[in-house]
């Protein structure tokens, strides 16, 4: 026997936490859609081959959050040739956190935002920004 579900009892605003690679892919795709259309960031990343780059970002963020160790590389070295300023990092963080908050809620989402801040701070320090 099936129970009827009262639609008034469904909360459509409840967001799940980031739990697996599918969630990471959703986040990365949404975030880089914002980056590509952002007037301040799009010129810095206009050279990127997005179909090749996005799977690398899935691996990077899956490794950072889920510990799956799928990423191999040195992301800092790849960003050194770019003409980045502190303002670029701030805008990047703003869009990244906005994307996380639009899609997810929970401890992993919060952890990921904290990790992104840590990465940005270390890179700015290394770049003397």
Helices and strands as residue ranges (DSSP letters): G 7-9, H 21-37, H 50-66, H 75-80, H 86-103, H 107-126
